[in-house]
Amino acid sequence: MRKKASDALPGSSWSPFEINSNLPPERADIVIVGGGVVGWSIAYWLKQKERVRGGVKVVVVEKDPKYSQASTVLSAGGIRQQFSLPENIHLSLASADFMRNINEHLGVLNEEPVDLQFNQSGYLFLASEEVAHIMEENYSTQRYAGAKVSLLSPTQLKEKFPWINTDGVVLASYDQVLRVIAEVISTGMASSRHQQPARQNIAFVKAGEKPHQHLSQSGRAARNSTGLAADGLENEGWFDPWTLLNAFRRKAISMGVIQCCGEVTAPQEHHSVVHVGIMARVEQVQMPNSLEYQPVECAIVVNAAGAFSAKLTEMLGIGFGPKHSIAGIPLPVEPRKRYVYVVHCPDGPGLDSPFLIDYSGVYFRREGLGGNYIAGRSPEEAEEPDTSNLEVDHQFFEDKVWPSLASRVPVFEKLKVRSAWAGFYDYNTFDQNGIIGMHPLINNMYFATGFSGHGLQHSPAVGRSVAELILDGNFTTLDLSGLGFRRILAKEPMLERNIV
């Protein structure tokens, strides 16, 4: 369009159109809608798995380049393996392993190493009499899936965390395992080839059991001689969401992924190819009356638009077909607003404090040092706040959060609220679980959305799984077929009972 305008005015270099260097290319293989951590993880894994360098042209489109409303950076940053579904547990285990070795994956030559600030202090769930049986069922599922989780009685809980008021608690679930490290000490000079690695004498012990019950013969001998024991934490805790997002983005761009700031509008299907129109933007200022847009011809669109992913499917007509047809079933994802409060309590729980989830729904975790914590809770269905903005309801803390928080941790009676923010969940109203995979009618649209609060923590494993589905044609590492769109068509929810 600019060239035509210039040709029409050959005697002048003036143009009525400002040149926008941020427009995406006219053609790409894969367009990922949504530049949050899930979108950038998918982009990274697509490039990681491409068979020929530069063989897959990937564009990531994000409408909020400063991430001022992005769910990724407005979350509490937790990761846990204590879910009720095996799929979510396996996603957590794989993602935690990725994070522990993040620089092996996301390190960039001549750039600073990634410091995720991964604090593996664990998650602690508390159960009342009413829900204790659910915790026991979840525990069995978690252990079978390979998660190292322990059940604690109220007495054990009080011994471990004296600052907790155990009234009403009949059971607790904690991801801490007692790691007994035994050292075989020989009485003479032993050659290195006869020395056994210390990790062969490591045993994982459930809370309440004696370490020596699980030690090997050599381990028992070492225990008798050294008596050395230490606590260990694995796979649960919290990290810096912004760092993870930037690490994925930096690495993906270094591998050739194209970043575009814009908003996808009115995609159209044409000969099995989706044309994506992207409105030009200047920083965060949308120009709705502008004629400038860039059609991007691509083979595949990945919907990773988070809380607003249903808007993209509506543009394709999904949900507007005959009532009982596949085309008439909408994507059941909507934004749900959640508040996070930053509080200060100098005498609060110390460095051993885990990410605590009370059965009332209230949670808290430590935020750095100096007596700072973040806390919150999900509202009841009838209390869901307005999602037209990200304003914080401070009265919600006074009425719904603080009383339960102070009841469980009495020292929090003296806390002071320092700040607060709000963010969106991409809430799956069908079963509060992620929707991963292809739409049954539109075979070049893939979903990675609806995680209902655990998209950030599962992003490394979800990105790999979506890339496998696109490039390999199936899930090759984790079987996530049960999380596909077809369960919605069949009205067979996979309910996750551990939603925070």
Secondary structure, DSSP 8 states (H G I E B T S, - for coil): -HHHHHHHSTT----SS---TT---SEEEEEEE--SHHHHHHHHHHHHH-SSTT-S-EEEEES-TT-SS-TTTTS--EE----SSHHHHHHHHHHHHHHHTHHHHH--TTS-------B---EEEEE-TTTHHHHHHHHHHHHHTT---EEE-HHHHHHH-TTS--TT--EEEE-EEEEEE-----SS---GGG---GGGGEEEE-TTS-GGGG--HHHHHHHHHH---EEEE-S-EE--HHHHHHHHHHHHHHTT-EEEE-EEEEEEEETTEEEEEEE-EETTEE-TT---EEEEEEEEEEE--GGGHHHHHHHTTTT-S-TTSGGG----EEEEEEEEEEEE-TTS--TT--EEE-TTS-EEEE-SSSSEEEEE----GGG----SS----HHHIIIIIHHHHHHHSGGGGG-EEEEEEEEEEEEETTTSS-EEEE-SS-TTEEEEE--TT-HHHHHHHHHHHHHHHHHHSS-SSS--GGGSTHHHHTT-----S---
